[in-house]
Amino acid sequence: MAARPRTLDIEPLPESDRIGELPHPRVQYELFGHENAAATLASAARSNRLAHAWIIGGPKGVGKATLAWRFARALLVHGAANCPDDLSVAPDHPVVRRIAALAHPDIMLIRRPWDQERKRPRTELPIEEIRRLNGLFSRHASEGGYRIAIIDAADDMNRAAENALLKTLEEPPRDALLLLVAHVPGALLPTTRSRSRMLNLRPLDGSTMTRALAKLAPDLEEETLSILAGLSEGCPGRALELVELGGLDLYRGITGVLVSLPRLNGEVLFGLADRVARGTGDRGLSLFVQLLSGILQRVVRGAFGAPPEVPDEAQLIDRMRTLAPLEAWVVLWENLQAMAIRADALNLDKKQLVLNAFFEMEALTQRRA
């Protein structure tokens, strides 16, 4: 009989609330920007009238989960009455180390579980995960403080899971706190939103974003940081994901195809499609959709006075506006989103999706050429 593997020999499963191999938000101890949001949470804790549920909303990668974990650490280390405005806690504090290891009994993380059959996180957060809250909230806090659950991301819940959560929101246990990280808070049920306090995080301004990226990615050149800041639209987590996945090269590949419109350069296009198809899992395709969608959004937004946000992109954006009306670019962006959803659901060929997206652009722009 083969020997059973030791715990240390078992590879940990990927975490659905973590960006690739980047550090998880629970071990990110610096918060860039969002000083007012941190102070709002701290003030609510000190007031002894802390809402039992908070929806922390904002674009993906802006720092929502980092803030949620920072608040949880501050509550469990300092206690509600002594929460500092910046929610800071010494990283080497014993409680902080237990939280980082997901070993603290008074804090629970709810997220999309691993799909063993498809070898990736499940696409939805199911009701079984939400029911785990019963175990946390049915007992007293082990250290006399709050029992805290972080749901990341709340908009991943399917309808059955969200309905189950409503039972907790309607009859919240004493000294229980729910922190719902939501990329699209409007996708949550109205009853979920009405029973929670909303805290929206805005994208970082230019100077804060520059400071964040200089700290988080110190080895990158200033020009590269400038492009990253534009592509990530004030969201440092999104910028780091671009670095990890080779997003800058992919962006340059996309713009290299777009400059050939209205008649595509086949060699450049097929080279780009091959690169996306060879990407790791589904992340290469989702990154392609994200980058191309961003360009299409800037084509439309810029027509209403917003300046170009990515260095050296203005000429391409202006030219695309002359090749097709804005309404057509909006429809194309919607079609791209629909194609991506269908490709993910049906496990369709990634290369063909890339080709189809550009073929649709070619047909669109040639009608006006």
URBELJO-V757002 format. One record per residue. RES is the residue in one small letter. PHI is phi as a letter, one per 40 degrees, with the letter a starting at -180 (NA if undefined). BURIAL is I if it has 9 or more other ideal C-beta (glycine too) atoms within 8 Angstrom, else O. Layout:
# URBELJO-V757002
RES&PHI&BURIAL, RES&PHI&BURIAL
This chain:
# URBELJO-V757002
m&NA&O, a&c&O, a&c&O, r&c&O, p&c&O, r&c&O, t&d&O, l&c&O, d&c&O, i&c&O, e&c&O, p&c&O, l&c&O, p&d&O, e&c&O, s&c&I, d&b&I, r&b&I, i&c&O, g&f&O, e&c&O, l&c&I, p&d&O, h&c&I, p&d&I, r&c&I, v&b&O, q&c&I, y&c&O, e&b&O, l&b&I, f&c&I, g&g&I, h&g&I, e&c&O, n&c&O, a&c&I, a&c&I, a&c&I, t&c&I, l&c&I, a&c&I, s&c&I, a&c&I, a&c&I, r&c&I, s&c&O, n&g&O, r&b&O, l&c&I, a&d&O, h&c&O, a&a&I, w&b&I, i&b&I, i&c&I, g&b&I, g&i&I, p&c&I, k&c&O, g&g&I, v&c&I, g&h&I, k&c&I, a&c&I, t&d&I, l&c&I, a&c&I, w&c&I, r&c&I, f&c&I, a&c&I, r&c&I, a&c&I, l&c&I, l&c&I, v&c&I, h&c&O, g&g&O, a&c&I, a&c&O, n&b&O, c&c&I, p&c&I, d&d&I, d&c&I, l&f&I, s&c&O, v&a&I, a&c&O, p&c&O, d&c&O, h&c&I, p&d&O, v&c&I, v&c&I, r&c&I, r&c&I, i&c&I, a&c&O, a&c&O, l&f&O, a&b&O, h&c&I, p&c&O, d&b&I, i&b&I, m&b&I, l&b&I, i&b&I, r&a&I, r&c&I, p&c&I, w&c&I, d&c&I, q&c&O, e&c&O, r&c&O, k&f&O, r&a&I, p&c&I, r&c&I, t&c&O, e&b&I, l&c&I, p&c&I, i&c&I, e&d&O, e&c&I, i&c&I, r&c&O, r&c&I, l&c&I, n&d&O, g&c&O, l&c&I, f&c&I, s&c&O, r&b&O, h&c&O, a&c&I, s&c&O, e&b&O, g&g&O, g&b&I, y&c&I, r&b&I, i&b&I, a&b&I, i&b&I, i&b&I, d&b&I, a&b&I, a&c&I, d&c&I, d&c&I, m&c&I, n&c&I, r&c&O, a&c&O, a&c&I, e&c&I, n&c&I, a&c&I, l&c&I, l&d&I, k&c&O, t&c&I, l&c&I, e&c&O, e&b&O, p&c&I, p&c&I, r&c&O, d&f&O, a&b&I, l&b&I, l&b&I, l&b&I, l&b&I, v&c&I, a&b&I, h&c&I, v&b&O, p&d&I, g&c&O, a&c&O, l&c&I, l&c&O, p&d&O, t&c&O, t&c&I, r&c&I, s&c&O, r&c&I, s&b&I, r&c&O, m&c&I, l&b&I, n&c&O, l&b&I, r&c&O, p&d&I, l&c&I, d&c&O, g&d&O, s&c&O, t&c&I, m&c&I, t&c&I, r&c&I, a&c&I, l&c&I, a&c&I, k&c&O, l&c&I, a&b&I, p&c&O, d&c&O, l&c&I, e&c&O, e&c&O, e&c&O, t&c&I, l&c&I, s&c&I, i&c&I, l&d&I, a&c&I, g&c&I, l&c&I, s&c&I, e&f&I, g&g&I, c&b&I, p&c&I, g&c&I, r&c&I, a&c&I, l&c&I, e&c&I, l&c&I, v&c&I, e&c&I, l&c&I, g&g&O, g&c&I, l&c&I, d&c&O, l&c&I, y&c&I, r&c&O, g&c&I, i&c&I, t&c&I, g&c&I, v&c&I, l&c&I, v&c&O, s&c&I, l&c&I, p&c&O, r&b&O, l&c&I, n&c&I, g&d&O, e&c&O, v&c&I, l&c&I, f&c&I, g&c&I, l&c&I, a&c&I, d&c&I, r&c&I, v&c&I, a&c&I, r&c&O, g&c&I, t&c&O, g&f&O, d&c&O, r&c&I, g&c&I, l&c&I, s&c&I, l&c&I, f&d&I, v&c&I, q&c&O, l&c&I, l&c&I, s&c&I, g&c&I, i&c&I, l&c&I, q&c&I, r&c&I, v&d&I, v&c&I, r&c&O, g&c&I, a&c&O, f&b&O, g&h&O, a&c&O, p&c&O, p&d&I, e&b&O, v&b&I, p&d&O, d&g&O, e&b&I, a&d&O, q&c&O, l&c&I, i&c&I, d&c&I, r&c&I, m&c&I, r&c&I, t&c&O, l&c&I, a&a&I, p&c&O, l&d&I, e&d&O, a&c&I, w&c&I, v&c&I, v&c&O, l&c&I, w&c&I, e&c&O, n&c&I, l&c&I, q&c&I, a&c&O, m&c&I, a&c&I, i&c&O, r&c&I, a&c&I, d&c&I, a&c&O, l&b&O, n&f&O, l&c&O, d&c&O, k&c&I, k&c&I, q&c&O, l&c&I, v&c&I, l&c&I, n&c&I, a&c&I, f&c&I, f&c&I, e&c&I, m&c&I, e&c&I, a&c&O, l&c&I, t&c&I, q&c&I, r&c&O, r&b&I, a&c&O
